[in-house]
Amino acid sequence: MVKVIGIIENDSITGVKYGTIEVDENVSKIERAKSAYDSAVAKVQATRARKIRSEKTKNK
């Protein structure tokens, strides 16, 4: 059992409430998911930065 932070309640009036949730997964599965998420975020950020750089070059 692993405790992770997750969404407990998502209400449009009061907002989102976070808390710890017990998960039956192994720690290694969570670490692999985190590394996959980090690589996806890095790819999106690189693409966005490339697009912004090209726009600045066009505007010169």
DONU-443172 format. One record per atom (N, C-alpha, C): residue number from 1; residue in one letter; atom name; x, y, z. Coordinates in steps of 0.001 Angstrom, whole numbers, plus 500000, padded with zeros to 6 digits. Layout:
REM DONU-443172
{NUM; A; CA; {X; Y; Z}}
...
REM end
This chain:
REM DONU-443172
{1; M; N; {500840; 498822; 500000}}
{1; M; CA; {500000; 500000; 500000}}
{1; M; C; {500889; 501247; 500000}}
{2; V; N; {500555; 502132; 499117}}
{2; V; CA; {501286; 503385; 498994}}
{2; V; C; {500292; 504522; 499125}}
{3; K; N; {500675; 505564; 499833}}
{3; K; CA; {499813; 506732; 499949}}
{3; K; C; {500273; 507769; 498935}}
{4; V; N; {499335; 508241; 498127}}
{4; V; CA; {499623; 509279; 497147}}
{4; V; C; {498618; 510406; 497323}}
{5; I; N; {498977; 511578; 496826}}
{5; I; CA; {498080; 512729; 496895}}
{5; I; C; {497158; 512681; 495688}}
{6; G; N; {495871; 512787; 495929}}
{6; G; CA; {494894; 512735; 494850}}
{6; G; C; {493714; 513643; 495135}}
{7; I; N; {492834; 513744; 494164}}
{7; I; CA; {491645; 514579; 494305}}
{7; I; C; {490594; 513814; 495110}}
{8; I; N; {490163; 514402; 496206}}
{8; I; CA; {489125; 513792; 497033}}
{8; I; C; {487751; 514269; 496588}}
{9; E; N; {487634; 515579; 496350}}
{9; E; CA; {486344; 516153; 495973}}
{9; E; C; {486569; 517225; 494916}}
{10; N; N; {485778; 517208; 493847}}
{10; N; CA; {485873; 518196; 492791}}
{10; N; C; {484499; 518838; 492629}}
{11; D; N; {484314; 519957; 493295}}
{11; D; CA; {483025; 520642; 493300}}
{11; D; C; {483184; 521995; 492614}}
{12; S; N; {482229; 522352; 491772}}
{12; S; CA; {482333; 523612; 491035}}
{12; S; C; {482176; 524829; 491941}}
{13; I; N; {481538; 524674; 493081}}
{13; I; CA; {481316; 525810; 493991}}
{13; I; C; {482492; 525984; 494944}}
{14; T; N; {482890; 524906; 495612}}
{14; T; CA; {483951; 525008; 496612}}
{14; T; C; {485326; 524769; 496019}}
{15; G; N; {485419; 524161; 494855}}
{15; G; CA; {486717; 523915; 494237}}
{15; G; C; {487172; 522482; 494453}}
{16; V; N; {488438; 522269; 494225}}
{16; V; CA; {489014; 520929; 494316}}
{16; V; C; {489662; 520762; 495682}}
{17; K; N; {489414; 519619; 496311}}
{17; K; CA; {490044; 519293; 497588}}
{17; K; C; {490971; 518108; 497368}}
{18; Y; N; {492219; 518240; 497826}}
{18; Y; CA; {493215; 517186; 497682}}
{18; Y; C; {493448; 516516; 499027}}
{19; G; N; {493848; 515267; 498983}}
{19; G; CA; {494166; 514535; 500191}}
{19; G; C; {494932; 513272; 499835}}
{20; T; N; {495350; 512537; 500858}}
{20; T; CA; {496095; 511308; 500608}}
{20; T; C; {495136; 510145; 500384}}
{21; I; N; {495494; 509302; 499437}}
{21; I; CA; {494703; 508125; 499095}}
{21; I; C; {495634; 506922; 499111}}
{22; E; N; {495174; 505810; 499641}}
{22; E; CA; {495981; 504588; 499625}}
{22; E; C; {495779; 503863; 498304}}
{23; V; N; {496892; 503488; 497678}}
{23; V; CA; {496861; 502829; 496380}}
{23; V; C; {497552; 501476; 496522}}
{24; D; N; {497031; 500453; 495838}}
{24; D; CA; {497595; 499112; 495937}}
{24; D; C; {498781; 498871; 495003}}
{25; E; N; {499166; 499850; 494198}}
{25; E; CA; {500235; 499661; 493225}}
{25; E; C; {501603; 499644; 493890}}
{26; N; N; {502565; 499064; 493179}}
{26; N; CA; {503950; 499079; 493639}}
{26; N; C; {504544; 500460; 493408}}
{27; V; N; {505590; 500764; 494140}}
{27; V; CA; {506265; 502046; 493992}}
{27; V; C; {506908; 502143; 492619}}
{28; S; N; {507402; 501033; 492068}}
{28; S; CA; {508074; 501062; 490775}}
{28; S; C; {507113; 501471; 489660}}
{29; K; N; {505854; 501048; 489731}}
{29; K; CA; {504868; 501449; 488728}}
{29; K; C; {504624; 502943; 488787}}
{30; I; N; {504581; 503493; 489975}}
{30; I; CA; {504358; 504922; 490145}}
{30; I; C; {505560; 505692; 489613}}
{31; E; N; {506783; 505218; 489881}}
{31; E; CA; {507982; 505892; 489403}}
{31; E; C; {508041; 505881; 487883}}
{32; R; N; {507650; 504759; 487251}}
{32; R; CA; {507655; 504703; 485791}}
{32; R; C; {506629; 505667; 485210}}
{33; A; N; {505482; 505783; 485851}}
{33; A; CA; {504460; 506717; 485386}}
{33; A; C; {504950; 508152; 485528}}
{34; K; N; {505668; 508434; 486607}}
{34; K; CA; {506194; 509786; 486818}}
{34; K; C; {507237; 510124; 485772}}
{35; S; N; {508118; 509193; 485444}}
{35; S; CA; {509138; 509477; 484441}}
{35; S; C; {508509; 509652; 483063}}
{36; A; N; {507476; 508885; 482757}}
{36; A; CA; {506776; 509055; 481481}}
{36; A; C; {506092; 510410; 481429}}
{37; Y; N; {505498; 510829; 482530}}
{37; Y; CA; {504850; 512146; 482604}}
{37; Y; C; {505881; 513258; 482433}}
{38; D; N; {507025; 513142; 483115}}
{38; D; CA; {508064; 514153; 483017}}
{38; D; C; {508584; 514289; 481591}}
{39; S; N; {508771; 513161; 480896}}
{39; S; CA; {509261; 513233; 479516}}
{39; S; C; {508215; 513851; 478595}}
{40; A; N; {506945; 513566; 478819}}
{40; A; CA; {505884; 514162; 478006}}
{40; A; C; {505810; 515666; 478229}}
{41; V; N; {505941; 516097; 479470}}
{41; V; CA; {505909; 517528; 479778}}
{41; V; C; {507108; 518231; 479147}}
{42; A; N; {508281; 517605; 479210}}
{42; A; CA; {509478; 518195; 478608}}
{42; A; C; {509315; 518346; 477100}}
{43; K; N; {508709; 517362; 476453}}
{43; K; CA; {508492; 517426; 475010}}
{43; K; C; {507546; 518575; 474657}}
{44; V; N; {506484; 518741; 475435}}
{44; V; CA; {505529; 519829; 475190}}
{44; V; C; {506201; 521181; 475395}}
{45; Q; N; {506997; 521310; 476453}}
{45; Q; CA; {507677; 522571; 476723}}
{45; Q; C; {508684; 522909; 475631}}
{46; A; N; {509398; 521910; 475128}}
{46; A; CA; {510370; 522139; 474058}}
{46; A; C; {509666; 522587; 472788}}
{47; T; N; {508553; 521951; 472462}}
{47; T; CA; {507796; 522332; 471269}}
{47; T; C; {507269; 523749; 471399}}
{48; R; N; {506761; 524089; 472565}}
{48; R; CA; {506228; 525440; 472797}}
{48; R; C; {507338; 526481; 472708}}
{49; A; N; {508506; 526195; 473283}}
{49; A; CA; {509628; 527127; 473230}}
{49; A; C; {510098; 527315; 471792}}
{50; R; N; {510130; 526239; 471007}}
{50; R; CA; {510529; 526322; 469599}}
{50; R; C; {509555; 527206; 468822}}
{51; K; N; {508267; 527054; 469110}}
{51; K; CA; {507249; 527856; 468430}}
{51; K; C; {507388; 529335; 468785}}
{52; I; N; {507636; 529640; 470048}}
{52; I; CA; {507801; 531028; 470490}}
{52; I; C; {509042; 531641; 469853}}
{53; R; N; {510147; 530865; 469789}}
{53; R; CA; {511362; 531368; 469154}}
{53; R; C; {511128; 531682; 467682}}
{54; S; N; {510403; 530823; 466984}}
{54; S; CA; {510152; 531067; 465564}}
{54; S; C; {509263; 532292; 465371}}
{55; E; N; {508307; 532517; 466270}}
{55; E; CA; {507453; 533702; 466182}}
{55; E; C; {508272; 534974; 466405}}
{56; K; N; {509210; 534938; 467354}}
{56; K; CA; {510054; 536112; 467607}}
{56; K; C; {510935; 536405; 466401}}
{57; T; N; {511422; 535353; 465733}}
{57; T; CA; {512253; 535540; 464550}}
{57; T; C; {511438; 536156; 463426}}
{58; K; N; {510202; 535732; 463265}}
{58; K; CA; {509331; 536300; 462225}}
{58; K; C; {509061; 537778; 462481}}
{59; N; N; {508931; 538156; 463735}}
{59; N; CA; {508556; 539524; 464071}}
{59; N; C; {509728; 540500; 464037}}
{60; K; N; {510946; 540047; 463839}}
{60; K; CA; {512113; 540943; 463816}}
{60; K; C; {512162; 541784; 462597}}
REM end
